[in-house]
Amino acid sequence: MKACSKPNIPHHWSNFYTVHAFRGSGDEMVERLAHYLAESQGKQRDFVLPYSTPFERLSYWKSRLNNSVGAKSGALWKANFLEEVLAQSNRLHDPRYLGHQVAVPLPQLSWLQAATSLLNNGMAIDEMGPASSPMEEAVMQELAQFMGLGSAASGILCHGGTLANLTALLAARQRKASGNPWKDGSERPCAVLVSEQAHYCVDRAVRVMGWGAAGAVKVRTLANHQIDPVALRIAFAESTARGLDVIAVVGNACTTSTGTFDDLEVLAGFADENDLWFHVDGAHGAAQIFSERNKGPLKGIEKADSVAMDFHKMLGVPALCTGLFYRNGSDAYAAFSQEAAYLYENEQEEWWNLSKRTFECTKRMLSVAVFGIWEAHSHNLWESLVDRLVDRAQVAARAIEQRPHWELFAHPQSNIVCFRLRGSDNAALRHAMLKHGPQYIVKTVLNGETWLRCTFQNPLTEESDIEALLDRLEELKANRG
Ligand SMILES: Cc1ncc(COP(=O)(O)O)c(C=O)c1O
C-alpha cells in the first residue's frame, strides 16, 4: 500500500470533507438512529403518524428557512434538523404502521445505503459502476431464472415500479407495434389491454407514449377484481375493430387496492394466441415468488415477456429499488436505442453499459442491497418476510370476521386487507384515526364505497396490535356517536 498523503482540504470545507468530521457525525448518527428504531419498535410514541395539516407543516419548514442561516460549527445541518425530520415523519418501524405499500426496511440496509451514498458510483456505463454493474447483471439473471422465466432471461434495476412499467411497455411497443416506433414514432395509434383495477402508472405510461386516454383499454373485472376473460376478448375485438394497434396485455400481480392477482395463466394464453406482449405488473405481489406457501397466485408469471417487481414493497429494501425482468433478456435493448457518443461506442447489446436498458442515465447502486441479501440468504430471508406479512393479513381477516358489525372485502391473497365497520362513515373513522392515532391505516374506494385498508408491511406487528386496531376503531366510532 502507498504511504498515506495528507489531503489538502481548503479551510472553509474542512468541516465537511475531513475524515474526522465524517467519523464524528457518523457516530452520532448511529446512536440517534438506534434510539429512534428502539423507540419506534417499542411503540413508545402516542402515534405512528404525527398529524398536522400540510399547510401547517409547510409553514413550519418555511419559517425555518426564513430564520438566519448558520449551522453549528462543524455540522452540515442545523442542530435540531435531524430531530425534526425524525419527529415529523411517519414511523414505519412502529408495529402499528399498517398503511401504504412501502417496505419497513431491514434496518441494517441503512448502512449499505450509507456506503453506496459515499461511493456514489453512477452506474450509467460500466466504468461508472465497476462493482455494482456486473453485480446487477449476475443477480438479475439469477432472480429471473428463479422466477421461472428461463435460461435467456435477465433484467435491470431501476427507480420504481412506475418507471419499470413504462420501460416494459416501451420494449413491448418496439417488439409488437408496426414499423419502428422508436425511430419513426408509432405508425398507428397503439393500445394495451389492462384491468380497470390497474395502478394508475400504466395509464400514465400509455399517455407518456402519446397514445392518449384511448391507449389504455380498461378491461372490466369480476367481483373479486380479477380481469374478466370474456370482457378481455370483447375489449380486444372492439379495440382492433376501432383501428387500434393492440400490442400488449398487462396483468396485475396484485392490484394496489385489494391485493388481487389476475389469472396470469389465462392472460398468458390470451397473449400467446393473439401475438401480444404479456407484461406482469408485479410491483407489489411478484415478491411472493420467493414463498413456497404464497406463490400460488403467481402461476403463469413464468410465461410473461416482462415482469416488474419492487424490492421496496414486500422485500424489506429501502425505496426505490425495482427489478424489471425479461423472459428474453435481449428485449431489454428494444426499449431504448440511443446514440450517445460520449457514453457508448456503438449501438450493440452491451450488458455492462446498463443505461442502454434503463430510462435513467445516472442511477443509484441499487444492486448492492439486492445482491448482498441474495448472496447471504438466497430466497430464504425474503420467503420468511413474505410469509410473515401475508400471515399478518390473514390473522387480520380472521379477527375482522369474528367481530360483529365488521365486513371483510375479500380473503387476502397478499398482505393487503380491505374491511369496514357496517353502518359507519368509514371515511370519517379513518380521518379520526389519522388525527388521533395511535395506529396508521389508509382507505380506498371499492364499487363507489369507502373501505378501510391495511397493508401489513411490518413483520413486528403482533396479533394484539391487530385486535387493538379494531378496538380503537370501535372506540372512535362510539366517540363520534
Ligand atoms: C400494482 C402497482 N404497480 C405499480 C406501482 C408503482 O410503483 P412505485 O411506487 O414503485 O413507482 C404500485 C405502487 O403501489 C403498485 O401497487
The ligand as a Gaussian input file, in Angstrom:
#p B3LYP/6-31G(d) Opt

LIG

0 1
 C      -49.509000      -2.642000      -8.697000
 C      -48.600000      -1.456000      -8.620000
 N      -47.931000      -1.077000      -9.712000
 C      -47.094000      -0.022000      -9.704000
 C      -46.914000       0.722000      -8.568000
 C      -45.984000       1.893000      -8.592000
 O      -44.781000       1.532000      -8.018000
 P      -43.733000       2.602000      -7.457000
 O      -44.403000       3.272000      -6.314000
 O      -42.564000       1.766000      -7.084000
 O      -43.424000       3.543000      -8.589000
 C      -47.588000       0.357000      -7.394000
 C      -47.427000       1.148000      -6.155000
 O      -48.058000       0.960000      -5.172000
 C      -48.453000      -0.763000      -7.424000
 O      -49.122000      -1.155000      -6.335000

